[in-house]
Structures are given as structure tokens and as C-alpha cells.
Amino acid sequence: MRFLAFLIFLLVTGVIVLFAIENRHEVTLTFYDWKVTAPVAALVGVVYLLGMFTGWSVIGLLRRSFDRATEFNERHPAVR
């Protein structure tokens, strides 16, 4: 099973490297007066990392809310 996971990891890594090699042209993003020029692969990487951070934050927030709600129910079983 580890060997299969390693092969999938190599395949995904290869696709990412191929994407980065094939998309070397630059893109300019404009937000009001702020302009950023970066390669497409770098832009995709930054957006992916920002998405991971955002998803991680939302999951953490939901997990803490759920834990607090269930903790309250465990402490006060008669209140419902």
C-alpha cells in the first residue's frame, strides 16, 4: 500500500512539475492600483496555499464550535 501511495505521489509531483514547465508565461493581476506580475505556476501555487490556509481555518473554527457545544451538553445534560 505504501508503494502505491508513493507512486501516486510521484505521479502528482510529475504533473505539477510538467504544469510549471509548460506555463512559464507571466500574468499580471491588478487590484485597484496594485499590480503583480508573476508566472502562472507561481500564481496557482500561491492560490492553492491560500485556499489550504482558509480551509484549515474554517475547519478549525467549526471543530472548536462543535467541541464547545458538545462540552456544554456533557456538563449540563438537563438543559436542552
Distance bins in CASP14 RR format, pairs under 12 A and 6 or more apart:
PFRMAT RR
TARGET T0000
AUTHOR 0000-0000-0000
RMODE 2
METHOD distances of the structure
MODEL  1
1 7 0 0 0 0 0 1 0 0 0 0 0
1 8 0 0 0 0 0 1 0 0 0 0 0
2 8 0 0 0 0 0 1 0 0 0 0 0
2 9 0 0 0 0 0 1 0 0 0 0 0
3 9 0 0 0 0 0 1 0 0 0 0 0
3 10 0 0 0 0 0 1 0 0 0 0 0
4 10 0 0 0 0 0 1 0 0 0 0 0
4 11 0 0 0 0 0 1 0 0 0 0 0
5 11 0 0 0 0 0 1 0 0 0 0 0
5 12 0 0 0 0 0 1 0 0 0 0 0
6 12 0 0 0 0 0 1 0 0 0 0 0
6 13 0 0 0 0 0 1 0 0 0 0 0
7 13 0 0 0 0 0 1 0 0 0 0 0
7 14 0 0 0 0 0 1 0 0 0 0 0
8 14 0 0 0 0 0 1 0 0 0 0 0
8 15 0 0 0 0 0 1 0 0 0 0 0
9 15 0 0 0 0 0 1 0 0 0 0 0
9 16 0 0 0 0 0 1 0 0 0 0 0
10 16 0 0 0 0 0 1 0 0 0 0 0
10 17 0 0 0 0 0 1 0 0 0 0 0
11 17 0 0 0 0 0 1 0 0 0 0 0
11 18 0 0 0 0 0 1 0 0 0 0 0
12 18 0 0 0 0 0 1 0 0 0 0 0
12 19 0 0 0 0 0 1 0 0 0 0 0
13 19 0 0 0 0 0 1 0 0 0 0 0
13 20 0 0 0 0 0 1 0 0 0 0 0
14 20 0 0 0 0 1 0 0 0 0 0 0
14 21 0 0 0 0 1 0 0 0 0 0 0
14 22 0 0 0 0 0 1 0 0 0 0 0
15 21 0 0 0 0 0 1 0 0 0 0 0
15 22 0 0 0 0 0 1 0 0 0 0 0
15 41 0 0 0 0 0 1 0 0 0 0 0
16 22 0 0 0 0 0 1 0 0 0 0 0
16 23 0 0 0 0 0 1 0 0 0 0 0
16 41 0 0 0 0 1 0 0 0 0 0 0
16 44 0 0 0 0 1 0 0 0 0 0 0
16 45 0 0 0 0 1 0 0 0 0 0 0
16 48 0 0 0 0 1 0 0 0 0 0 0
17 23 0 0 0 0 0 1 0 0 0 0 0
17 41 0 0 0 0 1 0 0 0 0 0 0
18 24 0 0 0 0 0 1 0 0 0 0 0
18 41 0 0 0 0 0 1 0 0 0 0 0
19 39 0 0 0 0 0 1 0 0 0 0 0
19 40 0 0 0 0 1 0 0 0 0 0 0
19 41 1 0 0 1 0 0 0 0 0 0 0
19 42 0 0 0 0 0 1 0 0 0 0 0
19 43 0 0 0 0 0 1 0 0 0 0 0
19 44 1 0 0 1 0 0 0 0 0 0 0
19 45 0 0 0 0 1 0 0 0 0 0 0
19 48 0 0 0 0 0 1 0 0 0 0 0
20 39 1 0 0 1 0 0 0 0 0 0 0
20 40 0 0 0 0 1 0 0 0 0 0 0
20 41 1 1 0 0 0 0 0 0 0 0 0
20 42 0 0 0 0 1 0 0 0 0 0 0
20 43 0 0 0 0 0 1 0 0 0 0 0
20 44 0 0 0 0 1 0 0 0 0 0 0
20 45 0 0 0 0 1 0 0 0 0 0 0
21 39 0 0 0 0 0 1 0 0 0 0 0
21 40 0 0 0 0 0 1 0 0 0 0 0
21 41 0 0 0 0 1 0 0 0 0 0 0
22 39 0 0 0 0 0 1 0 0 0 0 0
22 40 0 0 0 0 1 0 0 0 0 0 0
22 41 0 0 0 0 1 0 0 0 0 0 0
22 44 0 0 0 0 0 1 0 0 0 0 0
23 38 0 0 0 0 0 1 0 0 0 0 0
23 39 1 0 0 1 0 0 0 0 0 0 0
23 40 1 0 1 0 0 0 0 0 0 0 0
23 41 1 0 1 0 0 0 0 0 0 0 0
23 42 0 0 0 0 1 0 0 0 0 0 0
23 43 0 0 0 0 1 0 0 0 0 0 0
23 44 1 0 0 1 0 0 0 0 0 0 0
23 45 0 0 0 0 0 1 0 0 0 0 0
24 38 0 0 0 0 0 1 0 0 0 0 0
24 39 1 0 1 0 0 0 0 0 0 0 0
24 40 1 0 0 1 0 0 0 0 0 0 0
24 41 1 0 0 1 0 0 0 0 0 0 0
24 42 0 0 0 0 1 0 0 0 0 0 0
24 43 0 0 0 0 0 1 0 0 0 0 0
25 37 0 0 0 0 0 1 0 0 0 0 0
25 38 0 0 0 0 0 1 0 0 0 0 0
25 39 1 0 0 1 0 0 0 0 0 0 0
25 40 1 0 0 1 0 0 0 0 0 0 0
25 41 0 0 0 0 1 0 0 0 0 0 0
25 42 0 0 0 0 0 1 0 0 0 0 0
25 43 0 0 0 0 0 1 0 0 0 0 0
26 35 0 0 0 0 0 1 0 0 0 0 0
26 36 0 0 0 0 1 0 0 0 0 0 0
26 37 1 0 1 0 0 0 0 0 0 0 0
26 38 1 0 0 1 0 0 0 0 0 0 0
26 39 1 0 1 0 0 0 0 0 0 0 0
26 40 1 0 0 1 0 0 0 0 0 0 0
26 41 0 0 0 0 0 1 0 0 0 0 0
26 42 0 0 0 0 1 0 0 0 0 0 0
26 43 0 0 0 0 1 0 0 0 0 0 0
27 35 0 0 0 0 0 1 0 0 0 0 0
27 36 0 0 0 0 1 0 0 0 0 0 0
27 37 1 0 0 1 0 0 0 0 0 0 0
27 38 1 0 0 1 0 0 0 0 0 0 0
27 39 1 0 0 1 0 0 0 0 0 0 0
27 40 1 0 1 0 0 0 0 0 0 0 0
27 41 0 0 0 0 0 1 0 0 0 0 0
27 42 0 0 0 0 1 0 0 0 0 0 0
27 43 1 0 0 1 0 0 0 0 0 0 0
27 44 0 0 0 0 1 0 0 0 0 0 0
27 46 0 0 0 0 0 1 0 0 0 0 0
27 47 0 0 0 0 0 1 0 0 0 0 0
28 34 0 0 0 0 0 1 0 0 0 0 0
28 35 1 0 1 0 0 0 0 0 0 0 0
28 36 1 0 0 1 0 0 0 0 0 0 0
28 37 1 0 1 0 0 0 0 0 0 0 0
28 38 0 0 0 0 1 0 0 0 0 0 0
28 39 0 0 0 0 0 1 0 0 0 0 0
28 40 0 0 0 0 0 1 0 0 0 0 0
28 43 0 0 0 0 0 1 0 0 0 0 0
29 35 1 0 0 1 0 0 0 0 0 0 0
29 36 1 0 1 0 0 0 0 0 0 0 0
29 37 1 0 0 1 0 0 0 0 0 0 0
29 38 1 0 0 1 0 0 0 0 0 0 0
29 39 0 0 0 0 0 1 0 0 0 0 0
29 40 0 0 0 0 0 1 0 0 0 0 0
29 42 0 0 0 0 0 1 0 0 0 0 0
29 43 1 0 0 1 0 0 0 0 0 0 0
29 46 0 0 0 0 0 1 0 0 0 0 0
29 47 0 0 0 0 0 1 0 0 0 0 0
30 36 0 0 0 0 1 0 0 0 0 0 0
30 37 0 0 0 0 1 0 0 0 0 0 0
36 42 0 0 0 0 1 0 0 0 0 0 0
36 43 0 0 0 0 1 0 0 0 0 0 0
36 46 0 0 0 0 1 0 0 0 0 0 0
37 43 0 0 0 0 1 0 0 0 0 0 0
38 44 0 0 0 0 1 0 0 0 0 0 0
38 45 0 0 0 0 1 0 0 0 0 0 0
38 46 1 0 0 1 0 0 0 0 0 0 0
38 47 0 0 0 0 0 1 0 0 0 0 0
39 45 0 0 0 0 0 1 0 0 0 0 0
39 46 0 0 0 0 0 1 0 0 0 0 0
40 46 0 0 0 0 0 1 0 0 0 0 0
40 47 0 0 0 0 0 1 0 0 0 0 0
41 47 0 0 0 0 0 1 0 0 0 0 0
41 48 0 0 0 0 0 1 0 0 0 0 0
42 48 0 0 0 0 0 1 0 0 0 0 0
42 49 0 0 0 0 0 1 0 0 0 0 0
43 49 0 0 0 0 0 1 0 0 0 0 0
43 50 0 0 0 0 0 1 0 0 0 0 0
44 50 0 0 0 0 0 1 0 0 0 0 0
44 51 0 0 0 0 0 1 0 0 0 0 0
45 51 0 0 0 0 1 0 0 0 0 0 0
45 52 0 0 0 0 1 0 0 0 0 0 0
46 52 0 0 0 0 0 1 0 0 0 0 0
46 53 0 0 0 0 0 1 0 0 0 0 0
47 53 0 0 0 0 0 1 0 0 0 0 0
47 54 0 0 0 0 0 1 0 0 0 0 0
48 54 0 0 0 0 0 1 0 0 0 0 0
48 55 0 0 0 0 0 1 0 0 0 0 0
49 55 0 0 0 0 0 1 0 0 0 0 0
49 56 0 0 0 0 0 1 0 0 0 0 0
50 56 0 0 0 0 0 1 0 0 0 0 0
50 57 0 0 0 0 0 1 0 0 0 0 0
51 57 0 0 0 0 1 0 0 0 0 0 0
51 58 0 0 0 0 1 0 0 0 0 0 0
51 59 0 0 0 0 0 1 0 0 0 0 0
52 58 0 0 0 0 0 1 0 0 0 0 0
52 59 0 0 0 0 0 1 0 0 0 0 0
53 59 0 0 0 0 0 1 0 0 0 0 0
53 60 0 0 0 0 0 1 0 0 0 0 0
54 60 0 0 0 0 0 1 0 0 0 0 0
54 61 0 0 0 0 0 1 0 0 0 0 0
55 61 0 0 0 0 1 0 0 0 0 0 0
55 62 0 0 0 0 1 0 0 0 0 0 0
55 63 0 0 0 0 0 1 0 0 0 0 0
56 62 0 0 0 0 0 1 0 0 0 0 0
56 63 0 0 0 0 0 1 0 0 0 0 0
57 63 0 0 0 0 0 1 0 0 0 0 0
57 64 0 0 0 0 0 1 0 0 0 0 0
58 64 0 0 0 0 0 1 0 0 0 0 0
58 65 0 0 0 0 0 1 0 0 0 0 0
59 65 0 0 0 0 0 1 0 0 0 0 0
59 66 0 0 0 0 0 1 0 0 0 0 0
60 66 0 0 0 0 1 0 0 0 0 0 0
60 67 0 0 0 0 1 0 0 0 0 0 0
60 68 0 0 0 0 0 1 0 0 0 0 0
61 67 0 0 0 0 0 1 0 0 0 0 0
61 68 0 0 0 0 0 1 0 0 0 0 0
62 68 0 0 0 0 0 1 0 0 0 0 0
62 69 0 0 0 0 0 1 0 0 0 0 0
63 69 0 0 0 0 0 1 0 0 0 0 0
63 70 0 0 0 0 0 1 0 0 0 0 0
64 70 0 0 0 0 0 1 0 0 0 0 0
64 71 0 0 0 0 0 1 0 0 0 0 0
65 71 0 0 0 0 0 1 0 0 0 0 0
65 72 0 0 0 0 0 1 0 0 0 0 0
66 72 0 0 0 0 0 1 0 0 0 0 0
66 73 0 0 0 0 0 1 0 0 0 0 0
67 73 0 0 0 0 0 1 0 0 0 0 0
67 74 0 0 0 0 0 1 0 0 0 0 0
68 74 0 0 0 0 0 1 0 0 0 0 0
68 75 0 0 0 0 0 1 0 0 0 0 0
69 75 0 0 0 0 0 1 0 0 0 0 0
69 76 0 0 0 0 0 1 0 0 0 0 0
69 80 0 0 0 0 0 1 0 0 0 0 0
70 76 0 0 0 0 0 1 0 0 0 0 0
70 77 0 0 0 0 0 1 0 0 0 0 0
71 77 0 0 0 0 0 1 0 0 0 0 0
72 78 0 0 0 0 0 1 0 0 0 0 0
72 79 0 0 0 0 1 0 0 0 0 0 0
72 80 0 0 0 0 0 1 0 0 0 0 0
73 79 0 0 0 0 1 0 0 0 0 0 0
73 80 1 0 0 1 0 0 0 0 0 0 0
END
